[in-house]
Amino acid sequence: MQVQYSWAHFQMLKSPTSTSFFTFSKHSQKGSDSSSRRTHRRINNNYPSFMATISTQNVPVSSSHDDGSTQITHQPLQVTSLHILFLGLNTCPFYSIEVVFEAAIQAIKDEKNQYAPGYGVPDFNEAIAARFKKDTGLVIDPKKEITVTSGCTEAIAATMLGLINPGDEVILFAPFYDSYETTLSMAGAEIKCITWRPTDFSVPLEELKSTISKNTLVILINTPHNPTGKMFTRDELGAIASPCIENDVLVFTDEVYDKLAFDMDHISMASLPGMYERTETMNSSLTGWKIGWAIAPPHLTWGVRQAHSFLTFATSTPMQWAAMVALRTPDSYFDELKRDYMVKKEILVEGLKDVGFEVFPSRGTYFVLVDHTPFGLENDISFCEYLIKEVGVVAIPTSVFYLNPEDGKSLVRFTFCKDEESLRCAVERMKEKLKKK
Ligand SMILES: Cc1ncc(COP(=O)(O)O)c(C=O)c1O
């Protein structure tokens, strides 16, 4: 059976000397320490392929090479006859609403199928501007300040490639969504990483103060946050905004989960006084449909569009028409969605506690982090491997979300954007099979 599940690359837990890296030839590699390093791109088989497609019959096995590197290949994995329950990736039922499907079909029937303008279908840009105004109070120019991209993923790539020059210093908070490190690496950025710690994953403000300087070009944030479920409070955003204004630093903010804010209201960095002109906001609609956008003042939008022109040039025309309908969905839809997710969250969180995990608070997104160490497995990878093979449940090892994978080895991410029966069944299986050591 072919299944898709997320997998951190096993190489990450090995010593750096056994890991093969290459750097882009035009950027020389600087000396590095654990908190600051010019990013490298890992060769394919070592890259944290976050959505590796493997067979349930396969388990990664390493073999050593003469040069000291280690190659990961997939060998038979005995998963028995368990029906695997996926609490790993976010396959979410967002916008499973007929009206959006109809809009996509109608757009195709209406032959809205030619290249859209590079910055987006004008009506869609207007819908994005209207939603941004509703959410933040900010009035923006849909033609000059919005770039429609192929998902937030492309917004991230276009932002990094279009606005960051080799050697520019970027502050990143770990854990982080894995495409940030990769795209920063492609841009040749110098990453200064600040690591959040359980249980609250708060921003260590003193460390931030001592890290930020006139040399900093950008701080990258994500709220609500993958994988922790953390949401930045107004105080935290303010504490980031002040030194940014003082030191003329930009903020790139990934807000794809803004409609999944459970315990508090989502606050956009761009809405803080003095921040819009130095902020780029990335978002997307319709999970899985890959329709995203970047919002920024014209001088930043210019850079994003330079990269976007050569990454994809334009985004699927009929799907922009469909996403426009999704953006105009009444608030009642999101209220209902949240109510539904709160129920699922309760089932998973309480269930995981009953299983014996330490569960960290998640205020937004559909992700929950737990500490797996009570069950005595060596690290997050071996725990997730055990969970698949012996329990039939997929979770995500979190070392992939860290610059230093060791920082994530006690943590595992579950998601609750699944049907209630699967969540209950996964909890029951874990209760039955996982024993505290
Ligand atoms: C934090 C974060 N940003 C961006 C993305 C990618 O969004 P899209 O599917 O719109 O490309 C994801 C998807 O998991 C995510 O978790």
The ligand as a Gaussian input file, in Angstrom:
#p B3LYP/6-31G(d) Opt

LIG

0 1
 C        3.198000      27.685000       8.526000
 C        2.856000      27.294000       7.133000
 N        3.081000      28.163000       6.137000
 C        2.794000      27.856000       4.862000
 C        2.261000      26.624000       4.518000
 C        2.000000      26.298000       3.077000
 O        0.785000      26.809000       2.643000
 P        0.234000      26.509000       1.168000
 O       -0.377000      25.161000       1.187000
 O       -0.757000      27.596000       0.940000
 O        1.383000      26.581000       0.228000
 C        1.991000      25.690000       5.524000
 C        1.423000      24.374000       5.185000
 O        1.451000      23.419000       5.946000
 C        2.306000      26.025000       6.856000
 O        2.100000      25.150000       7.855000

